[in-house]
Amino acid sequence: LSTLENLDQPATSLKIISGKSWPPCDLLDRISQEFLQNLNTLISRGFEPLQPFYERNLAFKGEPVVYEDGNRLFYGTCHSVSKRGSLILLSDDGKEIELKAGSMLKRVKTLAGV
């Protein structure tokens, strides 16, 4: 398989997704407006009102992942986003782990089974 076929998050275009062209200035204006609206919500009401959106758009939800926090690796299933904005991972032994910062990759089973 080619490298592109192995990407777990392949690139696409806004034109393909939306069916229209987006002039860069218009796109920047729209992104800026939404960012400022969400920032104001975060400042005034905390993360909880934004949590459902993040939950719906959580990458790898329900899939096996490896999470790295800079010092340790955690293996489990991507579960949810807490009302405070932390990632909730279900460890392989069924425990919920709340993770605040790090990077997550989709776990691919190897011949060793990990």
MOHUJO-V661099 format. One record per run of one state. SS is the DSSP state (H for helix, E for strand, L for the rest). FROM is the first residue (numbers start at 1). LEN is the number of residues. If there is no record, write none. Layout:
# MOHUJO-V661099
((SS,FROM,LEN) (SS,FROM,LEN))
This chain:
# MOHUJO-V661099
((L,1,3) (H,4,3) (L,7,7) (H,14,5) (L,19,5) (H,24,22) (L,46,2) (H,48,9) (L,57,7) (E,64,5) (L,69,4) (E,73,9) (L,82,5) (E,87,5) (L,92,4) (E,96,4) (L,100,3) (E,103,4) (L,107,8))
